[in-house]
């Protein structure tokens, strides 16, 4: 079967948004790439402390159904159906209510006072019927943190035509027609980028956060998170989790099959935290709020 014309899938222009927990996907002027290393640093290790705590879930543990994929059979006429895990289902401990996989970060950080960027590079793969984000020891995750102005390598591991779509802080469609043929894309604007499929795989979903300081983390299975070498000051500590509730389904007008799922607003909780030199600030967060 001939492949679709790649010329119709060229990346679209980037949109700029401001820093925030859920940047709006609206048009704006693009920003010039400027990484933290291009700016004067006022980082003072002796004037830093730590922030640590737990993210827990309040209320009953939600029952999140799997997603259903319906598509034409590859070996003949008709349709085939399969169920797949929901990419945004929360990981909640039934007994402790610990929430693993939540994004935790500090807001109102002056990048010039932040410690040097120490988060590993991010890679995005399409494999095992999903989008996975790899960053250091966190493999097969659903979120990654990208330093503003740096690139992300994306590739497909499947012998199927894929298109990686980005919405939010960046607006693009990146064709991945061949397996194991990586492409790179640079991200110059702050905020969340929602990754989905533009090639008819509606359950694909993952996220990138483009930032200019490294105080971003993902809570572990016990809900724990920690930030080290945080400059003294008062910050907003934020816990964030994507919403798994499907609010709309976009369908192919010719086949009637679902092409894309639209989710509700993300869940977010925040609280102030005061950091003092040589001290550890204990601060817990709860979702939803």
Secondary structure as GFF3:
##gff-version 3
##sequence-region A 1 289
A	DSSP	three_ten_helix	6	9	.	.	.	ID=ss1
A	DSSP	three_ten_helix	36	38	.	.	.	ID=ss2
A	DSSP	three_ten_helix	45	47	.	.	.	ID=ss3
A	DSSP	beta_strand	48	57	.	.	.	ID=ss4
A	DSSP	beta_strand	67	72	.	.	.	ID=ss5
A	DSSP	beta_strand	79	84	.	.	.	ID=ss6
A	DSSP	beta_strand	91	92	.	.	.	ID=ss7
A	DSSP	beta_strand	99	100	.	.	.	ID=ss8
A	DSSP	beta_strand	103	107	.	.	.	ID=ss9
A	DSSP	three_ten_helix	111	113	.	.	.	ID=ss10
A	DSSP	beta_strand	122	127	.	.	.	ID=ss11
A	DSSP	beta_strand	130	135	.	.	.	ID=ss12
A	DSSP	beta_strand	138	141	.	.	.	ID=ss13
A	DSSP	beta_strand	143	147	.	.	.	ID=ss14
A	DSSP	beta_strand	151	156	.	.	.	ID=ss15
A	DSSP	beta_strand	162	168	.	.	.	ID=ss16
A	DSSP	beta_strand	172	176	.	.	.	ID=ss17
A	DSSP	beta_strand	183	186	.	.	.	ID=ss18
A	DSSP	beta_strand	191	197	.	.	.	ID=ss19
A	DSSP	beta_strand	206	211	.	.	.	ID=ss20
A	DSSP	beta_strand	216	218	.	.	.	ID=ss21
A	DSSP	beta_strand	224	231	.	.	.	ID=ss22
A	DSSP	beta_strand	233	241	.	.	.	ID=ss23
A	DSSP	beta_strand	246	251	.	.	.	ID=ss24
A	DSSP	beta_strand	258	263	.	.	.	ID=ss25
A	DSSP	beta_strand	267	275	.	.	.	ID=ss26
A	DSSP	beta_strand	280	282	.	.	.	ID=ss27
A	DSSP	beta_strand	285	287	.	.	.	ID=ss28
###
